[in-house]
Amino acid sequence: MSALIFNLFIFVLASFVGFELISKVPPTLHTPLMSGANAISGITIIGALVVAGQTGSIYAQWIGLVAIIFATINVVGGFMVTDRMLEMFKKKDKKEDTDE
Amino acid sequence: MSNFLPPSVQVWIPEIIQLFYLLATGVFIVGIKRLGSPATARSGNQLAALGMLIGVIVTLFDQQILSFEFIIAGIVIGSAIGAFAAKKVEMTAMPEMVAIFNGFGGGASALVAWGEFSRAAPAAFGIQDLVTIGLSILIGSITFTGSFIAFGKLKGFISGNPVTFPGQNIFNLLLTLCTFGLVGWFAVDPNAQIAFWLIFGIALLLGVLTVMPIGGADMPVVISLLNSYSGLAAAMAGFVINNNLLIISGALVGAAGLILTNIMCKAMNRTLTNVLFGAFGGSNSTTGSPAADTDRTVRETTPEDVALQCAYADKVIITPGYGLAVAQAQHVLKEVADKLEARGVEVKYGIHPVAGRMPGHMNVLLAEADVPYDQLYDMEQINPEFKSTDVVLIIGANDVVNPAAKTETGSPIYGMPILNVDEADRTIIFKRSLSPGFAGIDNELFYRESNQMFFGDAKDSLQKLSQALNDV
């Protein structure tokens, strides 16, 4: 089995896992889910690290540098902003017990 | 970094790295799972961040990595920009933020493929590698420019109206086919520099051309879709560098984006094709009948009157829309709701799935104002309750409460599920003017006997209402 076919298997199976995992998320969480998932897509940083860290071609290293910057913005910004949002999501607290 | 380790360990490094990638994959899956419930969502996000950290750290032990200057520089610059943006952004500007982060992710994936390609002589790559490189650049670049256009539209730099020219759809279709052809050419003849650059250029252009014709209110769909693309781009980059962690994470994100896209389309009763190619609506659309119909009148109301009606109601439902975000009125709204609750009025929030400019936009805004999430109700949950509701406050929402969606078969929004506010005893619409919403459709609700209009900026109006409540 060629690497491409093997990778395709992984890709398709992972997509199914994704559909199963996410299909029942309540609307309240749509934005954090999206921005959290978005941060995960910054995983491409791993590819960027290898491109920027190899020493075969300085030209490729510069491309890798830009790729790392882009991916890190995505990862760091994405996780932080999601955390900021989720921090605000609260259940009803005690002070509202006075209500009817 | 691997050369710091004893040689006996070095032999095993590739396997060890893969095992850690497997661990990171598991952590991502559990993290995403936990993002699905309000009580566990925060820990889910933190888990996902941990998975990312594991992935990054073990990658630094990769034996191909010999120089760290570029890596350190990149991570420092990227973290600084990302952290600064994440700290500074206003909750009302969240759709823009998500769009732009997304663009950077897609751009990074395209660059990884480009960097990988430029590391070695073109002849060193097999056809399969070249196809994945081409596709990765294609999807990554579309995501990159598409997200920036979406950002511009949300931010108001670019008109929120659909920007179209004759034959646009055909032109875009031809361009898309053309890029696939180019990927094929590139795969067969990797020395053809021109094919490579054309893929890059046309993909960047396609990102612009496909998002430009989409109206502002369709942004929830577009952002979800671009989110899905950025996952696909990462998965493609995974194919290029043969990395399962990238492929799996990318596929998970791609699936998440597609599910959200589908939910948003359903909530508008439109197909994805219609959203993408229909050039539907705009903030200043000139279609639809003007509101100046002479034989119909609206009843304008005053802050004092609204305060009185709400204060003596048993049950008030608030249905917010994009206007709430524009006016940044979420905190005043919460103040009003608190005052009503203090009087024993039952207050609930009814949230339409596509209210705002991204999925769940209203929920985030209200959470920022400390509204507990168990007071927010989805459309299906809240709809049966309108019949027993005294007053509905409609704040900056229009099309999502337009009864034409239920009754007028000829209406462009016919069939779209709406909040059944017209079943309540009284509706009060907070709105700047009588202008129709993004769909350019007149709202019959304005003229109903049971409806009153409260004209003005949502924030000002709510402040007046809050004051008037003090005197009731």
Chai-1 contact restraints between the chains, C-beta under 6 A:
chainA,res_idxA,chainB,res_idxB,connection_type,confidence,min_distance_angstrom,max_distance_angstrom,comment,restraint_id
A,A3,B,N242,contact,1.0,0.0,6.0,A-B,restraint_1
A,L4,B,Q128,contact,1.0,0.0,6.0,A-B,restraint_2
A,N7,B,F239,contact,1.0,0.0,6.0,A-B,restraint_3
A,N7,B,I247,contact,1.0,0.0,6.0,A-B,restraint_4
A,I10,B,N244,contact,1.0,0.0,6.0,A-B,restraint_5
A,I10,B,I247,contact,1.0,0.0,6.0,A-B,restraint_6
A,F11,B,A235,contact,1.0,0.0,6.0,A-B,restraint_7
A,F11,B,I247,contact,1.0,0.0,6.0,A-B,restraint_8
A,F11,B,A251,contact,1.0,0.0,6.0,A-B,restraint_9
A,A14,B,I248,contact,1.0,0.0,6.0,A-B,restraint_10
A,A14,B,A251,contact,1.0,0.0,6.0,A-B,restraint_11
A,S15,B,A251,contact,1.0,0.0,6.0,A-B,restraint_12
A,S15,B,A255,contact,1.0,0.0,6.0,A-B,restraint_13
A,G18,B,A251,contact,1.0,0.0,6.0,A-B,restraint_14
A,G18,B,L252,contact,1.0,0.0,6.0,A-B,restraint_15
A,G18,B,A255,contact,1.0,0.0,6.0,A-B,restraint_16
A,G18,B,A256,contact,1.0,0.0,6.0,A-B,restraint_17
A,F19,B,A255,contact,1.0,0.0,6.0,A-B,restraint_18
A,L21,B,I32,contact,1.0,0.0,6.0,A-B,restraint_19
A,L21,B,K33,contact,1.0,0.0,6.0,A-B,restraint_20
A,I22,B,A256,contact,1.0,0.0,6.0,A-B,restraint_21
A,I22,B,I259,contact,1.0,0.0,6.0,A-B,restraint_22
A,S23,B,I259,contact,1.0,0.0,6.0,A-B,restraint_23
A,V25,B,G36,contact,1.0,0.0,6.0,A-B,restraint_24
A,P27,B,P353,contact,1.0,0.0,6.0,A-B,restraint_25
A,P27,B,G360,contact,1.0,0.0,6.0,A-B,restraint_26
A,P27,B,D378,contact,1.0,0.0,6.0,A-B,restraint_27
A,T28,B,N363,contact,1.0,0.0,6.0,A-B,restraint_28
A,T28,B,Y373,contact,1.0,0.0,6.0,A-B,restraint_29
A,L29,B,A41,contact,1.0,0.0,6.0,A-B,restraint_30
A,H30,B,P359,contact,1.0,0.0,6.0,A-B,restraint_31
A,H30,B,G360,contact,1.0,0.0,6.0,A-B,restraint_32
A,T31,B,M358,contact,1.0,0.0,6.0,A-B,restraint_33
A,T31,B,G360,contact,1.0,0.0,6.0,A-B,restraint_34
A,T31,B,V364,contact,1.0,0.0,6.0,A-B,restraint_35
A,P32,B,A41,contact,1.0,0.0,6.0,A-B,restraint_36
A,L33,B,L35,contact,1.0,0.0,6.0,A-B,restraint_37
A,M34,B,N227,contact,1.0,0.0,6.0,A-B,restraint_38
A,S35,B,V98,contact,1.0,0.0,6.0,A-B,restraint_39
A,G36,B,L35,contact,1.0,0.0,6.0,A-B,restraint_40
A,G36,B,N45,contact,1.0,0.0,6.0,A-B,restraint_41
A,A37,B,V253,contact,1.0,0.0,6.0,A-B,restraint_42
A,A37,B,A256,contact,1.0,0.0,6.0,A-B,restraint_43
A,N38,B,F101,contact,1.0,0.0,6.0,A-B,restraint_44
A,N38,B,N102,contact,1.0,0.0,6.0,A-B,restraint_45
A,N38,B,N227,contact,1.0,0.0,6.0,A-B,restraint_46
A,I40,B,A48,contact,1.0,0.0,6.0,A-B,restraint_47
A,I40,B,S249,contact,1.0,0.0,6.0,A-B,restraint_48
A,I40,B,V253,contact,1.0,0.0,6.0,A-B,restraint_49
A,S41,B,G105,contact,1.0,0.0,6.0,A-B,restraint_50
A,S41,B,S230,contact,1.0,0.0,6.0,A-B,restraint_51
A,S41,B,G231,contact,1.0,0.0,6.0,A-B,restraint_52
A,S41,B,A234,contact,1.0,0.0,6.0,A-B,restraint_53
A,S41,B,V253,contact,1.0,0.0,6.0,A-B,restraint_54
A,G42,B,G105,contact,1.0,0.0,6.0,A-B,restraint_55
A,I43,B,A234,contact,1.0,0.0,6.0,A-B,restraint_56
A,I43,B,L246,contact,1.0,0.0,6.0,A-B,restraint_57
A,I43,B,S249,contact,1.0,0.0,6.0,A-B,restraint_58
A,T44,B,A108,contact,1.0,0.0,6.0,A-B,restraint_59
A,T44,B,S109,contact,1.0,0.0,6.0,A-B,restraint_60
A,T44,B,V112,contact,1.0,0.0,6.0,A-B,restraint_61
A,T44,B,A234,contact,1.0,0.0,6.0,A-B,restraint_62
A,T44,B,A237,contact,1.0,0.0,6.0,A-B,restraint_63
A,I46,B,G55,contact,1.0,0.0,6.0,A-B,restraint_64
A,I46,B,T59,contact,1.0,0.0,6.0,A-B,restraint_65
A,G47,B,V112,contact,1.0,0.0,6.0,A-B,restraint_66
A,G47,B,A237,contact,1.0,0.0,6.0,A-B,restraint_67
A,G47,B,I241,contact,1.0,0.0,6.0,A-B,restraint_68
A,A48,B,A108,contact,1.0,0.0,6.0,A-B,restraint_69
A,A48,B,V112,contact,1.0,0.0,6.0,A-B,restraint_70
A,L49,B,T59,contact,1.0,0.0,6.0,A-B,restraint_71
A,L49,B,I71,contact,1.0,0.0,6.0,A-B,restraint_72
A,V50,B,D62,contact,1.0,0.0,6.0,A-B,restraint_73
A,V50,B,Q64,contact,1.0,0.0,6.0,A-B,restraint_74
A,V51,B,V112,contact,1.0,0.0,6.0,A-B,restraint_75
A,V51,B,G115,contact,1.0,0.0,6.0,A-B,restraint_76
A,A52,B,F70,contact,1.0,0.0,6.0,A-B,restraint_77
A,A52,B,I71,contact,1.0,0.0,6.0,A-B,restraint_78
A,G53,B,I65,contact,1.0,0.0,6.0,A-B,restraint_79
A,G53,B,S67,contact,1.0,0.0,6.0,A-B,restraint_80
A,G53,B,I71,contact,1.0,0.0,6.0,A-B,restraint_81
A,Q54,B,Q64,contact,1.0,0.0,6.0,A-B,restraint_82
A,T55,B,L66,contact,1.0,0.0,6.0,A-B,restraint_83
A,T55,B,S67,contact,1.0,0.0,6.0,A-B,restraint_84
A,G56,B,R119,contact,1.0,0.0,6.0,A-B,restraint_85
A,S57,B,R119,contact,1.0,0.0,6.0,A-B,restraint_86
A,Y59,B,S118,contact,1.0,0.0,6.0,A-B,restraint_87
A,A60,B,G115,contact,1.0,0.0,6.0,A-B,restraint_88
A,A60,B,S118,contact,1.0,0.0,6.0,A-B,restraint_89
A,A60,B,R119,contact,1.0,0.0,6.0,A-B,restraint_90
A,Q61,B,F70,contact,1.0,0.0,6.0,A-B,restraint_91
A,I63,B,L111,contact,1.0,0.0,6.0,A-B,restraint_92
A,I63,B,W114,contact,1.0,0.0,6.0,A-B,restraint_93
A,I63,B,G115,contact,1.0,0.0,6.0,A-B,restraint_94
A,G64,B,G115,contact,1.0,0.0,6.0,A-B,restraint_95
A,L65,B,F70,contact,1.0,0.0,6.0,A-B,restraint_96
A,L65,B,G74,contact,1.0,0.0,6.0,A-B,restraint_97
A,V66,B,L111,contact,1.0,0.0,6.0,A-B,restraint_98
A,A67,B,A108,contact,1.0,0.0,6.0,A-B,restraint_99
A,A67,B,L111,contact,1.0,0.0,6.0,A-B,restraint_100
A,A67,B,V112,contact,1.0,0.0,6.0,A-B,restraint_101
A,I68,B,G74,contact,1.0,0.0,6.0,A-B,restraint_102
A,I69,B,G74,contact,1.0,0.0,6.0,A-B,restraint_103
A,I69,B,I77,contact,1.0,0.0,6.0,A-B,restraint_104
A,I69,B,G78,contact,1.0,0.0,6.0,A-B,restraint_105
A,F70,B,F104,contact,1.0,0.0,6.0,A-B,restraint_106
A,F70,B,G107,contact,1.0,0.0,6.0,A-B,restraint_107
A,F70,B,A108,contact,1.0,0.0,6.0,A-B,restraint_108
A,A71,B,A108,contact,1.0,0.0,6.0,A-B,restraint_109
A,T72,B,I75,contact,1.0,0.0,6.0,A-B,restraint_110
A,T72,B,G78,contact,1.0,0.0,6.0,A-B,restraint_111
A,T72,B,S79,contact,1.0,0.0,6.0,A-B,restraint_112
A,I73,B,G78,contact,1.0,0.0,6.0,A-B,restraint_113
A,I73,B,I81,contact,1.0,0.0,6.0,A-B,restraint_114
A,I73,B,G82,contact,1.0,0.0,6.0,A-B,restraint_115
A,I73,B,F104,contact,1.0,0.0,6.0,A-B,restraint_116
A,N74,B,F101,contact,1.0,0.0,6.0,A-B,restraint_117
A,N74,B,F104,contact,1.0,0.0,6.0,A-B,restraint_118
A,N74,B,G105,contact,1.0,0.0,6.0,A-B,restraint_119
A,V75,B,M52,contact,1.0,0.0,6.0,A-B,restraint_120
A,V76,B,S79,contact,1.0,0.0,6.0,A-B,restraint_121
A,V76,B,G82,contact,1.0,0.0,6.0,A-B,restraint_122
A,V76,B,A83,contact,1.0,0.0,6.0,A-B,restraint_123
A,G77,B,G82,contact,1.0,0.0,6.0,A-B,restraint_124
A,G77,B,A85,contact,1.0,0.0,6.0,A-B,restraint_125
A,G77,B,A86,contact,1.0,0.0,6.0,A-B,restraint_126
A,G77,B,F101,contact,1.0,0.0,6.0,A-B,restraint_127
A,G78,B,F101,contact,1.0,0.0,6.0,A-B,restraint_128
A,F79,B,A49,contact,1.0,0.0,6.0,A-B,restraint_129
A,M80,B,A83,contact,1.0,0.0,6.0,A-B,restraint_130
A,M80,B,A86,contact,1.0,0.0,6.0,A-B,restraint_131
A,V81,B,A86,contact,1.0,0.0,6.0,A-B,restraint_132
A,V81,B,M97,contact,1.0,0.0,6.0,A-B,restraint_133
A,T82,B,N45,contact,1.0,0.0,6.0,A-B,restraint_134
A,D83,B,N45,contact,1.0,0.0,6.0,A-B,restraint_135
A,M85,B,V364,contact,1.0,0.0,6.0,A-B,restraint_136
A,L86,B,A41,contact,1.0,0.0,6.0,A-B,restraint_137
A,L86,B,R42,contact,1.0,0.0,6.0,A-B,restraint_138
A,L86,B,N45,contact,1.0,0.0,6.0,A-B,restraint_139
A,M88,B,A367,contact,1.0,0.0,6.0,A-B,restraint_140
A,M88,B,E368,contact,1.0,0.0,6.0,A-B,restraint_141
A,F89,B,P38,contact,1.0,0.0,6.0,A-B,restraint_142
A,F89,B,A367,contact,1.0,0.0,6.0,A-B,restraint_143
A,F89,B,Y373,contact,1.0,0.0,6.0,A-B,restraint_144
A,K90,B,P372,contact,1.0,0.0,6.0,A-B,restraint_145
A,K91,B,P372,contact,1.0,0.0,6.0,A-B,restraint_146
A,K91,B,D374,contact,1.0,0.0,6.0,A-B,restraint_147
A,K92,B,P372,contact,1.0,0.0,6.0,A-B,restraint_148
A,K92,B,D374,contact,1.0,0.0,6.0,A-B,restraint_149
A,D99,B,E341,contact,1.0,0.0,6.0,A-B,restraint_150
A,E100,B,G344,contact,1.0,0.0,6.0,A-B,restraint_151
